[in-house]
Every structure is written in C-alpha cells, then in structure tokens.
Amino acid sequence: MHKIKVGIIGAGFIGPVHIEAVRRLGFAEIVGFADMNQDLARAKAEQFHIPQFYDNYDELINDPEVQVIHNCTPTNLHLEVNRKAILAGKHILSEKPLGMNATESGEMLDLLATRPGLVHGVNFNYRMYPLALDMKRRIRRRELGKLHLIHGSFLQDWLLYDTDYNWRIEPEISGATRAIGDLGSHWCDLAQTVTGLKITEVFAEFNIIHPVRKKSKTVETFSLSRELDDYEERVVKTEDWAAVLVRFENGAKGVFQAGEVSAGRKARLDIEISGAGGSFYWNQEEGDRLWMGHRAEPNQVAFRDPNAMEADQRRYALAPAGHPEGWLDSNRNSVIGFYQAVVAGTPPTPGAAEYATFHDGHDIMLVTDAIAQSHAEGRWVRVDRN
C-alpha cells in the first residue's frame, strides 16, 4: 500500500499538533510544510524532518505528489487556502472556525459540490473523545429520555493579563468573535453532536475585560508574560468572555459561557445534559470519566474502557482502561476518521461521519454568526439554516 502524501500549511501552535497526529496513523507521510514566514517554515521542516518547505503555500497545494492538505493557518486565510486546495483536487482538513463567517463557509460548500470526490473535514476534535462518543450512543439509545437542559462552558486563562496578546484578538484576522469563535464553537459542536439536536435560537452577552492590551512582538500562544519592555497598546474589539442562552430544536433550553480570562482554568470544556431519565456530565480535563446522575439510585462514574464500548466506538480508544487519554489523542481521532474516508474514497454524506465535515463547520458558523448578531442587537436571534 502506498502511503498518502500530505502537506501541512501553517507553522503556528496547531500545525505541529497535526504533524504528530498524522504520523501516528502509519499510512500517511508528510512531504511538505508551508508558512508565509520562510525562516519559520524552514525551522519547522527541519525540526520535524519534513523533506520540503515553502514560503508560498500555492507551491505546496499544486505539488502533484500531495494528496491531502491540512489548513492550520489563521482564520482569515481559511477561505483562500481551502478554496485553492479544493480547486487543485486535494482532500482538505481545515482548522476551525471554518471561515470568518457563514458566507465564507457557505462558499466552500458550494465549491465542494463541484468536486464530489473530495473528502473534507474540520478539526472539532473534542467530539472525538471516546466518552463523548459514548454519551452520543447512550443518548441515541434514549438512556436519558427526553432532553430538557443542556449547559456548560469552555474557560481558559491564557489571555488573563493585559500583557497577553495573540492574533486571535484582532477581528481582521480571527473574525467578529473571539471567545465564541475560538472556544464557543467547540462547545456548540460538542452539544449538537452529542445530543443530536440543533441549536435554533440564541441570546448572547459579551464582555471585554481589557479594552486596551499591550502587544509584544515576541509572545507566543499560551506563553506567560507580565512585564514587557517593547510593546504597543492596541484597542480590543473582540470579547474576552461571553454567555449565551440557547434553545434547541426539541424545546430543550440551555446556557454556556466561553472565555479566556478565568484564572486557573486551562482548558475547561464541560457539558451537562439533563433528561427525564437522568443526567450526564463530562469535562475534557478529566476526559476519561463520565458522570451519570440519577434521581432514585446512586450516581455513577464510568471510566473509559475499550472492552465496554461498541466496536465502531472502540477504534477511537487508543489505550487500555486506566491509561489516560487526552487532547492529543482526540486530535489523532479526528484525523483518523478523516483519513479512513480518504482511503475508502467515500466522502461522507452530511451528518454521517463521526468526525466533523465542512457541513458541520458551516452549521457552527451559522450558530456563531447568530450569537454575534444577538450581542450586537441585544435580542434573541434565530439560526438561519434556510
């Protein structure tokens, strides 16, 4: 079997994560790496022993040897890179959010309709934790009965100080929302995937904790810097924190918060789902545990155990019970689902894949656009899927 040839575009925080995930597959080979910063592209290619590097991603996309492109660029480049990859006939795995807005993500779907043989994916990796998949199966079996309440959060602290800065703060690069686009999009995807319910209406409130931040030229994503000698003050236009009331298609109600300024919260993505027959609670920081709540019997904590999983779910549990799996493993699971479709040569129909497709990415863009509109207008906004 010939190995699938892969190109990675983007040398920031998430690019190396994709490199590591692809290399764990065994049947795919990374042959090229591209970034607009030539020195950075060269350094990353050397660090990860990738044969070719480019400061022009067009060269990588148009390399006839490359079959799959991973788009790990900032959000404002997603449309351009994804469009070029699709037109070049490459299978494409993109980072989220899929575009700057739903207009962009819709354009990608229209373009994919003209290339029906291409496999496409969006790296909403949290849905690929084994116990997230387990919740999904249990809810499909109606273990919770009718769902009536869904709530949770995605909280971090890496932008707590006014000296913390990143390209995600700039709407020209990241889009109109930050906490929602970067973190809330993950929560919405997880909530919809696990419950099988679409978010239909939203009411949002945003908060900017630091109206002005100090931008340094040397601080990297998730680094810690409190005292800067060389910086410029930048006015902040995107939210540090957001709270969103949500309504689901079955009449269930919910609420979630997302933010990057909660001290001590490193990556607290949690969700609780309550139904007529019980509740589930899952927190990805303790991703091998699923809490199950009951009214008339003792509560339970289920641990990830491949031997207790269904066959199609078991393939995403990489280690025996008692051996913790986490975020890097969820990224690998997202990648393996995508590549299995590439090997099979069968692009998934909307909603049929475990991993997130461009259809899922576009749907979440519709939700996040509605959330941004709700905050701007101070009212409930319906998610327009027409």
N, C-alpha and C positions, 0 to 999 in steps of 0.2 A: 504494500500500500504506500503510495506516495504521500508525503506529508503536505498538509495545507500550508501555503505560503502566506505570511501575514505581514502587514505593515502597520506600525503604530505612529500616530500623529499627535504630538503634544508631550512636552518634557516636564510638565509640572507635577504636582503631588500625585495625581491619579494615574499618570502614564506608567510608571514603574509597577503599580498595582496590576494593571492589565498585562504587563510583561510577565510578571510572576504567575498570574492566573493561566495565561496561555501555555506557559512552559510546563505547567502541571498536567496538561492534557496528554502529552506524549505523542500525539499525531498531528501537531501543528508546529510550524517553525517560523520564528520572527526573522525576516530577511532584511527589513529596512525600518529606519526610525527617522522621523522628520520633526523639526521645530523651526520657527521663523528665526530663532536665535541660533546661528550656526555653531558658535562655541558651545552652547548648551547641548545642541544636537550631537555634536562630536563627543562631548564628555559623557553623555548618557549612553551613546552607542558603544563607547569604549568600556564604560562601567559594566554594561550588561552583555558585552561581547556580541553585539549585533553587527553583521557584516557591512551594511551600508547606512550612511546617514545623509540627510538632505536638509538644507535650509529653505527649500521650496517643496511644499507638500504636493504640488502638481506632479513633480517628477516621480514621487513615490506612488501616487494614485495611478499614474499612467504606466507604471512598470508592468509589462505583460506577465511577469512571473508572479506578481502579487494577486491573490485571490480574495483576501479579506482585509478590510480597513477597520482599525479601531480609532474612533474620533475622540481624543482626550483633550481637545482644545477648550478655551474659554467659550462661554455660551454664545457670544456674538459671532463666532466662526462656525457654529454648528450647521447652519443652513448652507453656507458656501461649501464646506468640506463634504457634508453629506450629499449635497446635490452633485458635486463633481464625482464622488465615488459611485453614486447610482448611475450617472451617465456613462461612466467608464466600465460599467458592468461588474462592479465589486460588491460582494456581500459587505454589509456595514453594521458595526456595533458602535453605537454612539453613547457618550455620557449624557446624563440628564442635567438640566431640563432639555428636552429635545430641541427647543428653539427659544428665541427671545419672546415669542408669543404664539398664540394658536394659529395666526395667519401663516407664520413660517412653518410650523409643524404640519399644517394642512397642505402647504405647497409640497412638502416632502412626500406626503401620502399620495398626492396626485401624480407626482413623478414616479413613485414606485408602481403605480397602477400601469405604467407603460413598460415596466420591467418586471413582469410577474414571476420570473425565476429567481429573483434575488431574495436572500434571507436577510432580515433586518431585526435589530434588537436595540433596546435602551437599557442601560445598566441600573435598573431599580433592583439592587441586589438584596435588599432586606426581605423581600418576598420569597427569597430562595433559601432562607434558613430552614433546616428540616422541621423545626417545631412551628414555624409559620405555615409551612405546607401541611403539617399535622392539624393545626387549627382549621385550615381551609377544608380538609377532608372531614373533620368532625362536624363542622357547621353544615357541610353539604349533607351529612347523614342526619341532620336535624337534632343533634345532641343537645343543643341549647333551645330548641323550639323556635318560635318566632322571635327575631331580634328586635329589641326596642331601644337600646342605648349603646353608643359606641363613643369612647373618649380616650384621650391620651395626649402625648407630647413628643416633641423632639427638641431637646435642650442641649446646648453646648456652652462653653465659656471662653472660647479662643479669641473672641472679639470683646472681651470684658473691658479692657482699658482703652483710653482714648489714643494710646500709642499703638494699638493693634490696627493693622491695615492690610488689605488684600484687594485684588481686582474685583472680587465679588461685591465690594461696597459701591462700585461705580456702575450706575444703571446703563451707561453706554456699552458696557461690556457684559454685565450679568443679566440685564433686563430690569423691568419695572419693580420687581420684588427681590428681596434677598433671603430673609429668613423663610419666607414661604417658598420661593423658587428653589432654594438650595436644600432646605430641610423639610418644609411642609409638603413639598411634592412627594417625598419619600413616604410620609405618613399617609397622605391621601391614597397613594398607590397601594400601600400595605392594607389600609382599611377596605378599599374596594376589592382587592384581590382576595383577602381572607373571608370577607362576608359574602362576596358575590353581589353586592349591592352598589349601585351607582350613587354618587353624591349629586343631588338635584338642585339644592339651593344653599347659599352661604351668606353669612353676615360677619364682617371682619372689622377688627380694630388693630391698627398698627401703632408702634411706639418707637421713636428714635431716641435712644438713651444718650448718645453723643452726637449733638448737632454738628460738631466740628471734630475731626480726627487729625492726628499727626501722621503724615505719610513718610516713611523712610524708604530709601532705595535698596535696603539690604535685608529687610524682614521677610521670611518665607512663611508659607501657610502653616498654621499651628505652632509657630515658634513663639517664644516668650520674650517680650521686650518692653521695659517700662521707662527706660531713660534713653532718649535719643539726642544725639548731637547734631545730626544733619537730617532735617525734615522740613516738609511744607505742610501748612494747615489746609485741609480740604473740607468743604461743606458736605455733609452727609445727606443724601436724598432717599436712601432706601432704609427699610425698617430693621432695627436690631431685634425686635420681638413682635410677635403677632398672636392674637387669639381669634379663633374662628368658630362660630356656631355653624353646624351643618345639619342638613336634612337629607335623608336617604330615600330611595325610591319606594321602599315598603312602608314608609311612615315613621321609621326609626329616627331618633334625634341623636345629636352628638355635639362634642366640642373638642377642640385640640388647640394647643399652643406650640409655637415654634420660636426659638430664639438662640442667640449666640452670646448672651451676656449673663448667664446664670452660673455664678462661681461654683466650681466643683463638679458641674455636670459636663462630662467629656463627650458623650455621645448617647444621651439617654433618649432613645426611641422606645416608647412604650405604648401599648394599646390594651384597652379593656373592652370586652364585648359582653353585654348582658342580654339574656333572653328569658323567655318564660320558664325554661328548664334549668338555668344555671348561668355561670359566667366563666369566661376565660380571661386571663391576664398574662401578657408576655412583655418582657423587657430585653432588648437586644444586648444590653451589657451583661445579662445573665442568660444568654440565648439558648442554653441547653436545658432550661427549666420552663415549664408551662404550669401556671397556677390554675386550678379548676375549682370554682366556688359553687357551693350547694346550700340550699335552704334547710333541708331536713336530714342531712347526713354530714359527716366530717368533710371538710375541704381536702383537696388533694394537690400534690405537686408531682407532675410527671416529668421524668428526665428523658432526654434524648436517648433512644435505644433503637438501633437499626433492626434488632430482632423483633421489635414490636410494631414495625412500620410495614405498610403495604409496599409491594415490590417497586412500583413506579416512584414511590417516595424514598425508598431505601437507597436508591442510587445517589441521592444527594447527601447521605450521611457518610462522611468520609472515614470516620474513626469509630472504634468500638465504644459502647456505652461507658461513661466515666472518663473518657478522654475528651476534654473540652474542645469544641469547635467555635469559631467566631467569625469576625468580619471578613478576614481574608478568605476564609472558606466560602462565605456567602458570595463573594465576588467570583471565586472559581466556579461555584454552582451556576451563577448567571451565565458565565462564559461557556460552560459545558453544555448547557441547554441549547444555547445559540449554535454551537459548533456541531452538535448532533443533527440539527436541522440542515446545516451546510453539508455534512457528509451524506445525509439522506437525500439531499437535493429537493426537499419539500418545504418551501416556505409555509409557515403556519397560517391557518385562517384566523381572523380576528377572534381573540378570546380563547383559542385552543391551546396555546403554549403555556408552560409553567413560567418561563422567563418572559420579560416584558418586550413587546414588539413596538414598532413605530405607531401602531394603532393605539396601544396603551399609552405611549408617550404623548400622543396628540390629545387623548382624552384627559390626561392630567394637565396639559396646557390649557384646555378649556376650563378646568376647575380653577387653576391658579389665576387665569385671566379674570374669572368671575370674582375671585377673592380680592384681587387688586381693585376691580371696579367697585365692589361693595365698600371697601375702605374709603375710596375716593368720594363716593356718593352718599355714604352713611345710611345704607339701606340693604335689605335683603336683595340678592341678585340670583336669578335662575341660571343654571349652567346650560348654555345653548348648544345642544348637540344636533340641531337640525342642519 
